[in-house]
Amino acid sequence: MADVVAVLERFIELVPEKLMDGYLVKLGEFGTSRIGFSCEGQETANKVSAKVLTDVRINFRPGKAIRSNLKLTKFEKLN
């Protein structure tokens, strides 16, 4: 169990570092994560800078198996 905890702790350290360095983080069949952002539009390239970013987020794209299972999901209204 300690080995699993150690791997997860390192994973939690490493993934944000790699994302912030601009890498896609591929987690095999589980899916892929990348950084996404929103920004204010600028009239010229010279006006573009980190200051115009309005939102930074992690985008996760699930792997094929997860997407397939999501298609089988049924929803029902609860009272």
C-alpha positions as CSV (number, residue, x, y, z in Angstrom):
1,M,0.0,0.0,0.0
2,A,2.9,2.4,0.8
3,D,4.1,1.9,-2.8
4,V,0.8,3.0,-4.2
5,V,0.7,6.1,-2.0
6,A,4.2,7.0,-3.0
7,V,3.3,6.7,-6.7
8,L,0.2,8.8,-6.2
9,E,2.1,11.5,-4.3
10,R,4.7,11.7,-7.1
11,F,1.9,11.8,-9.7
12,I,0.3,14.8,-7.9
13,E,3.6,16.6,-7.9
14,L,4.6,15.7,-11.5
15,V,1.4,16.3,-13.4
16,P,1.0,20.0,-12.6
17,E,4.6,20.6,-13.4
18,K,4.4,19.0,-16.8
19,L,1.1,20.8,-17.6
20,M,2.6,24.1,-16.7
21,D,5.6,23.4,-18.9
22,G,3.1,23.0,-21.8
23,Y,3.1,19.3,-22.1
24,L,0.1,17.0,-22.8
25,V,-0.1,14.5,-20.0
26,K,-1.2,11.2,-21.4
27,L,-2.5,8.7,-18.9
28,G,-2.8,5.7,-21.2
29,E,-6.3,4.4,-21.6
30,F,-7.6,6.7,-18.8
31,G,-7.2,9.9,-20.9
32,T,-5.2,13.0,-21.7
33,S,-4.9,16.3,-19.8
34,R,-3.7,19.7,-21.1
35,I,-3.8,23.3,-20.0
36,G,-6.4,25.6,-21.6
37,F,-7.0,29.3,-21.1
38,S,-9.2,32.2,-22.0
39,C,-8.0,35.7,-22.7
40,E,-9.1,39.1,-23.8
41,G,-8.8,39.7,-27.5
42,Q,-6.1,42.1,-28.6
43,E,-5.8,44.2,-31.7
44,T,-2.2,43.5,-32.4
45,A,0.3,40.7,-31.5
46,N,2.4,43.3,-29.6
47,K,-0.4,43.8,-27.0
48,V,-0.6,40.0,-26.2
49,S,0.9,39.1,-22.8
50,A,0.2,37.0,-19.8
51,K,-1.7,39.9,-18.3
52,V,-4.6,39.4,-20.8
53,L,-5.3,35.8,-19.6
54,T,-8.7,35.7,-17.8
55,D,-8.9,32.0,-17.0
56,V,-6.5,29.0,-16.8
57,R,-7.9,25.5,-16.5
58,I,-7.0,21.8,-17.0
59,N,-8.9,20.2,-19.9
60,F,-9.3,16.4,-19.6
61,R,-10.2,14.2,-22.5
62,P,-11.3,10.8,-21.3
63,G,-9.9,7.7,-23.0
64,K,-11.9,5.5,-25.4
65,A,-13.1,3.1,-22.7
66,I,-14.5,5.9,-20.5
67,R,-16.2,7.6,-23.5
68,S,-17.8,4.3,-24.5
69,N,-19.1,3.7,-21.0
70,L,-20.5,7.2,-20.9
71,K,-22.6,6.5,-24.0
72,L,-24.2,3.7,-22.1
73,T,-25.1,5.9,-19.1
74,K,-28.8,6.3,-18.5
75,F,-30.3,9.2,-16.6
76,E,-33.5,9.4,-14.7
77,K,-35.2,12.2,-12.7
78,L,-35.3,11.6,-9.0
79,N,-38.2,12.9,-6.9
